[in-house]
Amino acid sequence: MSHTALTRPRAPGARVRPARPPRGRRPGRARTRHARAATVLLLPFLALFVLCFLAPLGYAVYQSVHRTHRTGPLGLGGHPTETFAGLDNYAQALGDPTFLAGFGRVLLFGAVQIPLMIVLATALALLLESASARGVPFFRTAFFLPYGVPGVIASLLWGFLYVPGISPLVEIAGQLGVHVDFLARDTVLWSLANIVTWQFTGYNMLVLIAQLKAVPPELYEAARIDGANAWRLARHIKIPLIRPALVLTGVFSIIGTLQLFAEPMVLRPLASAIDSGYTPNLHAYSEAFTGNNPHLAAAEAVLLALVACVLSFGFLRLTAGRGTDRG
């Protein structure tokens, strides 16, 4: 009989001492070390978050409730001083019809462009994910490539394609007997939508493909065994499973639409229909650097951020409610 099999009988009434944890492995000390390690790892993120997000946001709010008081003829005498203005800058921004018209314009822009872009990205993602040809990586890269082009460069490229006289698109349309002016007052908004759709559809497509790759292939095989064709597979399995990615791309698109700036700024010298208040972001920029009124521009930027938050969280609540109803 081995020595490990022998047990010493315990006397009746003897007290049993609780087992002590090994040295250096006590739960309290382990939790403390984990908390310290987590704090150390979070410090760089927290520092960047405060420096790059909270501090600029707080400074913008501070600027929005102040105004610059100037003295002398034409405001050129003495040193300008900042005074507390309360909500006067917000009232002035909300009373500016040009600023409000810019909001209406970007909302119309988003109502048409965002669904079109999401539908195109979803269709491309489904086609490329289900295809088995050798050229799939090439097409995936080709569709994503416009996202790598900076917005300013993309606007310049499309600007040359829009200008009559040098645009091959306008020339081809003229030869077909169709008169088209991409920079006219009625069409320039949709010319901007074309640039944004061309640039960001590939990015959203990759987000959706990544979500599709995370779906277990056993679900597809079971659906095919049950007789589901490609259309039913996409409608009843793939699209519902990539719903979180669709919501994510929708939120990013809403925020990006409200921040529309680079495209109208670049096309402004080419299109007389684009003025200094064509979008809210462009109006705030013009107030800050052309009108020399940074406090009003800060108020408009805060209002723009509030509208973006309301629309984003409203979209999240709407999609969450629909997902619950379906479930």
Secondary structure by P-SEA (a helix, b strand, c coil): cccccbbbbbcccbbbbcccccccccaaaaaaaaaaaaaaaaaaaaaaaaaccaaaaaaaaaaaabbbbbbcccccccbbbbbbbcaaaaaaaaacaaaaaaaaaaaaaaaccaaaaaaaaaaaaaaaaaccccaaaaaaaaaaccccccaaaaaaaaaaaccccccaaaaaaaaacbbbbccccccaaaaaaaaaaaccaaaaaaaaaaaaaaccaaaaaaaaaacccaaaaaaccccccaaaaaaaaaaaaaaaaaaccaaaaaaccccccccccccaaaaaaaaacccccaaaaaaaaaaaaaaaaaaaaaaaaaaaaaaaaac
